[in-house]
Amino acid sequence: MRSDTKELVTTIAYMIGVRKNIIEQCFNEDCHDLILKLYSDKNATIIRYLCKLRTTLMQKFKKTDDEMRFNLKNINKLDYYDQDNIRQLEEWGISIIHPNYRSEKYMLDFNTHINENIDKCASLFPDWVNWEYIRDIFVIPYYKKSNVLIKEFDTYMSKIDYYPFQLYIHWIPEDCGNLLFNDGKFLNIIYKQHDDVFTDLSKYKDAHSETKNNIYNFIEKSYKVAIAVDCENSDVYKLYSVLKNLNQDELEKIEKIVLYDDYHTNCGWDWLGKFTHIPVEHVEVERVTDQKSLVDIKMTAGVCRDYFENNITSFIIVSSDSDYWGLISSLPKADFLVMYEYSKCGQAIKKALSDHDIYYCSIDDFCSGNIEELKKAVLFDTLEKYLPEILYLNGKDLVQHIYTETRITASEKEIENFYNRYVKTLRLKINADGNFSIEIQK
């Protein structure tokens, strides 16, 4: 069984103000690097501090108001507000403390600041997530209208145990356990609250720990190990999801990744080496005739050469082509592990591998939701090729063409998000010499 990721809920937990010790207790094992990134992200931290202030004010609304009315104290003199957060927000140019304020006015201010700053955090979330649903967790619609905030306050205080870690968010509170338990649960509930359904399980389902441990054990017991990839019969984005979701320390023993490529294949292969610490060799295989690819022959010869000349004893073969059984069976002293795709691999090769105790797994099982950096690099690179003639193209047709050219599988909503974020926002620039260029707002 595959396991759910926790990257989305880790980001949400940080931004709504969950205490750091709880974040590290709940999410550090799965998202250590992400947590460190969030700690240093100014925009996420601004929202975090503002959400903490808003939650504290909701919980201490009357007490705060009484202190202001009867004791002439402001929130920078009340110890239940995080004074370090207030000082930092002020240093960042967000005016928090005001004289002669009451709780109601502070509540309006906090919501205004959140509303003005939340869109700066959109880049923290992948394009395949509906940003409006995420934004709605932080922004109270029509909060300046009479009684809107009062109703939110009454709902929150009456059902505070339904809110994640009892911290305020804007949602329809329901008894669902921990909303931030994992990405799958979070997405299903948030989409349902907007009368929508999130259906792409590959975005938040990752390979089971047993699958990963079998890969780690294969690498650990090997003298030297290399990954050989048939680019014609593999998906670069799925392979990157494997590399992205495995422990990077465990992958350090891999000598290299060798990509056996044909000029007809995905342009994404040219980018893989920029997103992994494992050395990548890219073998471009020429064709003698246009009708016949020689990738399988070249890859077979390359693996044999690495075995006999470079003392590489173990190979991870990434391909769904049963023809590689000839290679595997011809090197009985070498160790092999095979990675395939469900839709391309037949039962015969799986049976042959099982009969010879060769472990195999599917690259489809690894989470594809956290590989946006590779996808965007390929998409931006392809988009930039069309910029000189962009005035003569239809933007929506262009985006559809780019996704087809890069062979990135995406929902219509994801493609629409790319169009809205990066094509509609293309900007004309002029340099010091007066020359025009078109810039992508990344």
C-alpha positions as CSV (number, residue, x, y, z in Angstrom):
1,M,0.0,0.0,0.0
2,R,1.3,3.5,-0.9
3,S,1.6,6.2,1.8
4,D,0.3,9.7,1.7
5,T,2.8,12.7,1.6
6,K,2.8,15.5,4.1
7,E,4.3,18.5,2.2
8,L,1.1,20.5,1.8
9,V,0.0,20.0,5.4
10,T,3.4,20.9,6.6
11,T,3.3,24.2,4.8
12,I,-0.3,24.9,6.0
13,A,0.7,24.0,9.6
14,Y,3.5,26.5,9.5
15,M,1.5,29.3,8.0
16,I,-1.5,29.0,10.4
17,G,0.9,29.2,13.4
18,V,1.3,25.6,14.7
19,R,4.0,25.7,17.3
20,K,7.5,24.7,15.9
21,N,8.0,21.8,18.3
22,I,4.7,20.3,17.2
23,I,5.6,20.9,13.5
24,E,8.9,19.1,14.0
25,Q,7.2,16.3,16.0
26,C,4.5,15.7,13.4
27,F,6.3,16.4,10.1
28,N,10.1,16.5,10.5
29,E,10.6,12.9,9.6
30,D,8.9,13.3,6.2
31,C,9.6,17.0,5.5
32,H,12.8,18.1,7.2
33,D,14.2,20.1,4.3
34,L,10.8,21.7,3.7
35,I,10.5,22.8,7.3
36,L,13.9,24.5,7.2
37,K,12.9,26.2,3.9
38,L,9.7,27.5,5.6
39,Y,11.6,28.8,8.6
40,S,13.6,31.0,6.3
41,D,10.7,32.1,4.0
42,K,9.8,35.7,4.8
43,N,6.4,35.6,3.1
44,A,5.3,32.4,4.8
45,T,6.5,33.7,8.1
46,I,4.6,37.0,7.8
47,I,1.4,35.0,7.3
48,R,2.4,32.7,10.2
49,Y,2.8,35.6,12.6
50,L,-0.4,37.4,11.4
51,C,-2.4,34.2,11.8
52,K,-1.0,33.7,15.3
53,L,-2.0,37.2,16.3
54,R,-5.5,36.7,14.8
55,T,-6.0,33.4,16.6
56,T,-4.8,34.9,19.9
57,L,-7.1,37.8,19.5
58,M,-10.0,35.5,18.9
59,Q,-9.3,33.4,21.9
60,K,-8.6,36.5,24.1
61,F,-10.9,39.0,22.5
62,K,-12.8,40.2,25.6
63,K,-9.8,40.0,27.8
64,T,-7.7,42.1,25.3
65,D,-10.5,44.6,25.0
66,D,-10.9,45.0,28.7
67,E,-7.2,45.6,29.1
68,M,-7.3,48.3,26.5
69,R,-10.4,50.0,28.0
70,F,-9.7,49.8,31.7
71,N,-5.9,49.4,32.0
72,L,-4.9,51.4,29.0
73,K,-2.7,48.6,27.7
74,N,-1.9,47.8,24.1
75,I,-1.2,44.3,22.7
76,N,2.6,44.9,22.8
77,K,2.1,45.0,26.6
78,L,0.1,41.8,26.9
79,D,2.2,38.7,27.5
80,Y,-0.2,36.3,25.7
81,Y,0.7,37.9,22.4
82,D,4.0,36.9,20.9
83,Q,6.1,40.1,21.2
84,D,8.9,38.8,19.1
85,N,6.5,38.2,16.2
86,I,5.1,41.7,16.6
87,R,8.5,43.3,16.6
88,Q,9.5,41.3,13.5
89,L,6.4,42.3,11.6
90,E,7.0,46.0,12.4
91,E,10.6,45.6,11.2
92,W,9.3,44.2,7.9
93,G,7.1,47.3,7.4
94,I,3.8,45.8,8.6
95,S,2.3,48.3,11.1
96,I,0.8,46.3,14.0
97,I,0.7,48.6,17.1
98,H,-1.7,51.6,17.0
99,P,-2.8,53.9,19.9
100,N,-6.4,54.1,21.0
101,Y,-7.3,50.8,19.4
102,R,-9.9,48.3,20.5
103,S,-10.0,44.5,19.8
104,E,-12.5,45.0,17.0
105,K,-10.2,47.4,15.1
106,Y,-7.2,45.1,15.6
107,M,-9.2,42.2,14.2
108,L,-10.0,44.2,11.1
109,D,-6.3,45.1,10.7
110,F,-5.0,41.6,11.1
111,N,-7.4,40.3,8.4
112,T,-6.5,43.2,6.1
113,H,-2.7,42.4,6.5
114,I,-3.4,38.7,5.8
115,N,-5.5,39.6,2.8
116,E,-2.8,41.9,1.4
117,N,0.1,39.4,1.9
118,I,-1.4,35.9,1.3
119,D,-0.9,35.9,-2.5
120,K,2.8,36.3,-2.0
121,C,2.7,32.7,-0.7
122,A,1.1,31.2,-3.8
123,S,4.5,30.0,-5.1
124,L,4.8,27.8,-2.0
125,F,2.1,25.5,-3.4
126,P,2.3,23.5,-6.6
127,D,0.2,24.5,-9.7
128,W,-1.8,21.3,-9.5
129,V,-3.4,22.5,-6.2
130,N,-6.3,25.0,-6.6
131,W,-4.8,28.1,-5.0
132,E,-8.2,29.7,-4.4
133,Y,-9.0,26.8,-2.1
134,I,-5.8,27.3,-0.2
135,R,-6.2,31.1,-0.1
136,D,-9.7,30.6,1.3
137,I,-8.3,29.0,4.4
138,F,-6.6,32.3,5.4
139,V,-8.9,35.0,4.0
140,I,-12.3,35.7,5.5
141,P,-14.5,36.9,2.6
142,Y,-16.3,40.3,3.1
143,Y,-14.7,40.6,6.6
144,K,-15.3,44.4,6.6
145,K,-19.1,43.9,6.4
146,S,-21.2,44.1,9.5
147,N,-21.5,40.9,11.6
148,V,-19.2,38.8,9.3
149,L,-16.3,38.6,11.8
150,I,-18.8,38.2,14.7
151,K,-20.2,35.1,13.0
152,E,-16.7,33.7,12.4
153,F,-15.8,34.3,16.0
154,D,-19.0,32.6,17.3
155,T,-18.4,29.6,15.0
156,Y,-14.7,29.3,16.0
157,M,-15.3,29.6,19.8
158,S,-18.3,27.1,19.7
159,K,-16.4,24.5,17.7
160,I,-12.8,25.2,18.5
161,D,-11.9,21.5,18.9
162,Y,-12.7,21.0,15.3
163,Y,-10.0,23.4,14.2
164,P,-6.5,22.1,13.5
165,F,-4.5,22.4,16.8
166,Q,-7.3,24.8,17.9
167,L,-5.9,27.4,15.6
168,Y,-8.3,29.6,13.6
169,I,-8.7,28.9,9.9
170,H,-11.5,30.0,7.6
171,W,-13.5,26.8,6.8
172,I,-16.7,25.0,7.6
173,P,-15.7,23.2,10.8
174,E,-16.4,19.5,10.9
175,D,-15.5,16.6,13.1
176,C,-12.9,15.0,10.8
177,G,-10.1,14.3,13.2
178,N,-6.8,16.0,12.3
179,L,-7.3,18.0,9.1
180,L,-3.5,18.2,8.7
181,F,-2.9,14.4,9.2
182,N,-1.6,14.1,5.6
183,D,-2.0,15.6,2.2
184,G,-4.6,13.2,1.0
185,K,-7.0,13.8,3.8
186,F,-6.4,17.6,3.6
187,L,-7.1,17.8,-0.1
188,N,-10.2,15.6,0.0
189,I,-11.8,17.7,2.8
190,I,-10.9,21.1,1.4
191,Y,-12.0,20.2,-2.1
192,K,-15.3,18.7,-0.8
193,Q,-15.9,22.0,1.1
194,H,-15.8,23.8,-2.2
195,D,-18.2,21.2,-3.9
196,D,-15.2,19.8,-5.8
197,V,-13.3,16.5,-5.9
198,F,-9.5,16.0,-6.0
199,T,-8.9,12.8,-8.0
200,D,-5.2,12.6,-8.9
201,L,-3.9,10.3,-6.2
202,S,-0.4,10.3,-7.8
203,K,0.1,13.8,-6.5
204,Y,0.1,12.8,-2.9
205,K,0.5,9.0,-2.8
206,D,4.1,7.8,-2.4
207,A,5.7,4.4,-2.7
208,H,5.4,2.2,0.4
209,S,8.4,2.1,2.8
210,E,8.9,-1.6,1.9
211,T,9.4,-0.6,-1.8
212,K,11.9,2.1,-0.8
213,N,13.8,-0.2,1.7
214,N,14.2,-2.9,-1.1
215,I,15.8,-0.2,-3.2
216,Y,18.1,0.9,-0.4
217,N,19.1,-2.7,0.4
218,F,19.9,-3.3,-3.3
219,I,22.2,-0.2,-3.3
220,E,23.7,-1.0,0.0
221,K,24.8,-4.5,-0.8
222,S,26.3,-3.5,-4.2
223,Y,29.9,-2.8,-4.8
224,K,29.2,-0.3,-7.5
225,V,25.7,0.6,-8.8
226,A,24.5,2.5,-11.9
227,I,21.1,3.4,-13.2
228,A,20.6,2.7,-16.9
229,V,17.6,4.4,-18.5
230,D,15.8,3.6,-21.7
231,C,14.5,7.1,-22.4
232,E,12.2,5.8,-25.2
233,N,10.4,3.5,-22.8
234,S,10.4,5.7,-19.6
235,D,8.9,8.9,-18.4
236,V,11.5,11.5,-17.2
237,Y,9.1,13.1,-14.7
238,K,8.2,9.7,-13.2
239,L,11.8,8.8,-12.9
240,Y,12.6,12.1,-11.2
241,S,9.7,11.4,-8.8
242,V,11.6,8.2,-7.8
243,L,14.9,10.1,-7.3
244,K,13.1,13.0,-5.5
245,N,11.2,10.8,-3.0
246,L,14.1,8.5,-2.0
247,N,16.5,9.3,0.8
248,Q,19.3,11.4,-0.8
249,D,21.9,9.9,1.6
250,E,21.0,6.4,0.4
251,L,21.4,7.5,-3.2
252,E,24.9,8.8,-2.8
253,K,26.4,5.3,-3.5
254,I,25.0,5.4,-7.0
255,E,27.9,6.0,-9.4
256,K,25.9,7.5,-12.2
257,I,22.7,7.6,-14.2
258,V,23.2,6.8,-17.9
259,L,20.4,8.1,-20.2
260,Y,20.2,6.3,-23.5
261,D,18.2,8.7,-25.6
262,D,16.8,9.1,-29.1
263,Y,16.2,12.6,-30.6
264,H,12.5,11.8,-30.8
265,T,12.1,11.5,-27.0
266,N,11.1,14.0,-24.4
267,C,13.1,17.2,-24.1
268,G,12.8,16.8,-20.3
269,W,15.7,14.3,-20.3
270,D,18.1,17.2,-21.0
271,W,17.2,18.7,-17.7
272,L,17.4,15.7,-15.4
273,G,21.1,16.2,-14.6
274,K,20.4,19.7,-13.2
275,F,18.0,18.4,-10.6
276,T,19.9,15.5,-9.1
277,H,23.3,15.2,-7.3
278,I,24.0,11.9,-9.1
279,P,26.3,12.3,-12.1
280,V,24.3,12.0,-15.3
281,E,25.7,10.8,-18.7
282,H,23.4,11.5,-21.6
283,V,24.0,9.2,-24.5
284,E,22.4,10.5,-27.7
285,V,21.8,7.5,-30.0
286,E,21.7,8.3,-33.7
287,R,19.5,6.4,-36.1
288,V,20.7,4.8,-39.3
289,T,17.2,5.0,-40.6
290,D,14.2,7.0,-39.3
291,Q,12.2,3.8,-38.9
292,K,14.5,2.1,-36.5
293,S,15.7,3.2,-33.1
294,L,19.0,1.7,-31.7
295,V,18.5,2.8,-28.1
296,D,18.1,-0.8,-26.8
297,I,21.2,-2.0,-28.6
298,K,23.2,1.0,-27.3
299,M,22.0,0.5,-23.8
300,T,22.8,-3.2,-23.8
301,A,26.3,-2.5,-25.0
302,G,26.7,0.3,-22.4
303,V,25.7,-1.9,-19.5
304,C,28.0,-4.7,-20.6
305,R,30.9,-2.2,-21.0
306,D,30.3,-0.8,-17.5
307,Y,30.2,-4.3,-16.1
308,F,33.4,-5.6,-17.7
309,E,35.5,-2.4,-17.9
310,N,34.3,-0.2,-15.1
311,N,33.6,-2.8,-12.4
312,I,30.0,-1.8,-11.9
313,T,28.4,-4.9,-10.5
314,S,24.8,-3.8,-10.0
315,F,22.4,-2.0,-12.3
316,I,19.0,-0.4,-11.9
317,I,17.3,-0.8,-15.3
318,V,14.6,1.8,-16.0
319,S,12.5,0.4,-18.8
320,S,9.3,-1.5,-19.4
321,D,10.7,-3.3,-22.5
322,S,10.9,-7.0,-22.1
323,D,13.8,-7.1,-24.6
324,Y,16.1,-6.3,-21.7
325,W,15.6,-9.8,-20.3
326,G,18.2,-10.8,-22.9
327,L,20.7,-8.4,-21.3
328,I,19.8,-9.5,-17.7
329,S,20.0,-13.2,-18.5
330,S,23.4,-12.7,-20.3
331,L,25.1,-11.3,-17.2
332,P,24.3,-13.9,-14.5
333,K,26.9,-12.6,-12.1
334,A,25.6,-9.0,-12.2
335,D,22.8,-7.8,-9.9
336,F,19.7,-6.1,-11.4
337,L,16.7,-4.2,-10.1
338,V,14.1,-3.2,-12.7
339,M,11.8,-0.1,-12.6
340,Y,8.9,-0.1,-15.0
341,E,5.6,1.6,-15.8
342,Y,2.3,-0.2,-15.3
343,S,0.8,0.7,-18.6
344,K,3.9,-0.4,-20.6
345,C,5.0,-3.6,-18.9
346,G,3.5,-7.1,-19.5
347,Q,3.2,-10.0,-17.2
348,A,5.7,-12.2,-19.0
349,I,8.7,-10.0,-18.0
350,K,7.5,-9.7,-14.4
351,K,7.2,-13.5,-14.2
352,A,10.7,-13.9,-15.5
353,L,12.1,-11.4,-13.0
354,S,10.2,-13.1,-10.1
355,D,11.3,-16.6,-11.2
356,H,14.9,-15.4,-11.0
357,D,14.5,-13.4,-7.7
358,I,15.1,-10.1,-9.3
359,Y,13.3,-7.2,-7.6
360,Y,11.1,-4.9,-9.6
361,C,8.9,-2.0,-8.8
362,S,6.9,0.7,-10.7
363,I,8.0,4.3,-11.0
364,D,4.2,5.1,-11.1
365,D,4.1,4.4,-7.4
366,F,6.2,7.4,-6.4
367,C,4.6,10.7,-5.6
368,S,4.6,13.1,-8.5
369,G,3.3,16.1,-6.6
370,N,6.7,17.5,-5.4
371,I,8.5,17.6,-8.7
372,E,7.3,21.0,-9.9
373,E,10.8,22.4,-10.1
374,L,11.7,20.1,-13.0
375,K,8.4,20.5,-14.8
376,K,8.6,24.3,-14.6
377,A,12.1,24.3,-15.8
378,V,11.1,22.3,-18.9
379,L,7.9,24.3,-19.4
380,F,9.7,27.7,-19.1
381,D,12.5,26.6,-21.4
382,T,9.9,25.5,-24.0
383,L,7.9,28.7,-23.6
384,E,11.0,30.8,-24.0
385,K,11.5,29.3,-27.4
386,Y,8.2,30.7,-28.6
387,L,8.6,34.2,-27.1
388,P,10.0,35.8,-30.3
389,E,6.8,34.9,-32.2
390,I,4.4,35.2,-29.2
391,L,2.5,38.1,-30.7
392,Y,1.3,35.8,-33.5
393,L,0.1,33.0,-31.3
394,N,-3.0,32.3,-29.3
395,G,-1.9,32.0,-25.6
396,K,-4.3,29.2,-24.7
397,D,-3.4,27.2,-27.7
398,L,0.3,27.8,-27.0
399,V,0.1,26.4,-23.5
400,Q,-1.7,23.3,-24.7
401,H,1.0,22.9,-27.4
402,I,3.8,23.3,-24.7
403,Y,2.3,20.6,-22.5
404,T,2.1,18.3,-25.5
405,E,5.6,19.0,-26.6
406,T,7.1,18.5,-23.1
407,R,4.9,15.4,-22.6
408,I,3.9,16.5,-19.1
409,T,0.6,15.0,-18.0
410,A,-1.6,17.5,-16.3
411,S,-5.2,18.2,-15.5
412,E,-7.1,21.0,-17.3
413,K,-7.0,23.0,-14.1
414,E,-3.2,22.6,-13.8
415,I,-2.8,23.8,-17.4
416,E,-5.2,26.7,-16.7
417,N,-3.1,27.7,-13.7
418,F,0.1,27.7,-15.8
419,Y,-1.6,29.9,-18.4
420,N,-2.9,32.3,-15.7
421,R,0.3,32.5,-13.7
422,Y,2.9,32.6,-16.4
423,V,1.5,33.3,-19.8
424,K,-1.1,36.0,-19.0
425,T,1.6,37.7,-16.9
426,L,4.3,37.9,-19.6
427,R,5.8,41.3,-19.4
428,L,7.5,43.5,-22.0
429,K,10.9,44.8,-20.9
430,I,13.4,47.3,-22.3
431,N,17.1,47.3,-21.6
432,A,19.5,50.2,-21.3
433,D,20.2,50.1,-25.0
434,G,16.5,50.4,-25.8
435,N,16.0,46.7,-26.9
436,F,12.7,45.0,-26.1
437,S,12.4,41.5,-24.6
438,I,9.6,39.5,-23.1
439,E,10.0,38.3,-19.5
440,I,8.4,35.4,-17.7
441,Q,7.2,36.3,-14.2
442,K,8.6,33.2,-12.4
